[in-house]
Amino acid sequence: MDIKAKLIDEEGFNRTLTRLSHEILERNKGSNNLVLIGMRTRGEFIASRIHQKIKEIDNSETNFGVLDVTLYRDDFRTRLKQPEISVTNITFDINEKDVILIDDVLYTGRTVRAALDALMDLGRPNTIQLCVMVDRGHRELPIKADFVGKNIPTSINEEVRVRVKEVDGEDAVYLVNVPSKN
């Protein structure tokens, strides 16, 4: 990983999750009708932590699930050689609920589009609100996050890497250089 800058450290990561949790509760007037769904892989762990913070802040239990969108991706057959398919774990009804869909990085919007398709196959929620740790721009679809931890404008030769302890051994956000595709 060719690190250009460390944008968020562990302390900042935790503060950002706390702020996002408060924003979700404020916009939804509490957690009564909320369900939280994290997108595999890192979105799952970010969502789990937001779920825990909402539980502590609002003193209530919300449903929490995990969504795998691999089979819903529009590049499923072209880009992914041997896709790793994980399990979607949503054991509750999402009908008439306010779904908070949580992911690590919002980029082109294609993964979110796939997630919306997957969610609609599971039911008809009142609302679907998108929460991301980082919005890096470069959208290809008209998708916008409702809750953003940090906006990080990037060039085409940069990527944002969100790292979580559960997968990567640390909580941090990095801006990295990627080789040009020329």
N, C-alpha and C positions, 0 to 999 in steps of 0.2 A: 504494500500500500504506500504510494507516494504522497505522503501527508503534506498538504499546503498549510493547513491551520487547524488547530483544535478550537472549535467554536463554542462547545458547551462541555463543561467538566461535570463530575459526579454531583457536586452541590447544585450547580445550575440545572442539571437534568431533573433533580428532585424538586427544585423550586418550580420548574416549568410544569411538571406533572401536577403539582399542587394547584397552580394557577389554572390549568386546564380543567381540573376537577371542579373548582369554584365556578368557572365560567359555564360549564355544563349545567351545574345545579341552578345557577342564577337564570340562565336562559329558559330552563325547563320548569322553573318555580318548584324546585325540589326534585326528588327522585321517585315519586309515586308511580309514574307510568314509564320509567326508563328501563331499557335493556341495553347492555353494553356488549358489543361484538368486536373482538379483535381479529385482525387479518393475519394469517400465518405469514411470516414467522415472527418477526420482531413486533408487529402490531399486537400480537397475542399477549406478549409480556408487558407492553406499555398499557394495554387495556386492563390487564390483571391488576396492575398497580393503581391505575385510575379507579378501578372498581373498589379496591381496598381504601383508597383515600375518600371516595364518596361515602363509603360505609362509615368511616370515622367522622367525617364532617357532618353528614346528615343523619347519623345514627339509624341507618336503615339498610336493608338488604335488597340489592337489585339483582336481576338475573344477569349472568355473564356467560358468553359463549365464544366459540372460536370458529372462524370461517376460512375454508380453503377454496380459492377461486381458480385453481389450476385448470380444471376442465372448462371453465367459462371464458378463459383468455382468448382474445382474437388471434393471438400468435401461437396457439396451442400446437398446431400441426407444422408450422413453418419454422419457428424459432427454437422451440424446445426439443432437443434431440430425444432424450429419454426423460420425460417429466417426472418429477417426484410428486406424487399425489399423496397428500396428507388427509386426515380425517376432519370433516366439519363436525363440530361438537356443539350443537344448539338443541338443547333438550326441552325447550320451553316454547310457548306460543308467541309469535311476534305480531299477530294480528292486533290491530288497533293500539300498538305500543309505539313509543318514541324510541327509535333505534339510534344509538350512537355507534357508528362504524368507526373503528380506530385503526390507524396504520402508522408506520414510521415516517415514510417520505412520500409526498405527493409530487409527481413529476409530470408525465404526459396525461394522466387521468385514465389510462386504459385499464389499469388494475382496479380502480374504483368502479369503472363501468362494468367490469366483470363481476365485482362484488354486488353491485345493484341488481344485476341479472340473477345472481345466486340467491339473494335475499328475497326477490319477488317470487322465486320458486318455492320459498318457505312460507309465504303468507303475504298479507297486505297490512303493513304498518301504517300508523297515522303519519309519521314523519321518519325520514332517514337523515340524520345529521352526521357530517363527516368531521372527524377530529384527527389531526396529524401532528406529529412531533415537529416536522419540518416541511415547509412548502418551498421547493427550489425553482419553481417556474417551469417554462417550456411546455405549456399545456398543448395537447393535440386535440383534446375534446373539451367541450364547455362545462368543466367541472371545477367547483370552487369549494374549499374547506370552510366549514362553519367555525371551527376552533383550530387555531394554529399556534403551536409552541413557539416557532421562530420562522420568519421568512428569510431565506438565504438565496438571493439571486445568484445564479451560477452561469458560467460560460458553457459552451457545448463540450469543452475539454475538461470539465470538472464534474465531480460527483459528490454527493453528500452521503456519508456513511454514518448511520445511527448504530451505535453499539450498545447492547444491553448485557448486564451481568449474566443473565441466565444462559445466553448463547455465546457471548464474546468475552466474558470475564471482567468487563468494565462497563460503566454507564458514561457515554460520551457521544459527542457529535463531531465528526471530522469533515473538513473540505479536502478532497483529494484530487490530484491530477490523474487523468486517464489518457492513454495514448490516443492520438487522433486516428480516425479510421480512413485516412487517405491511402 
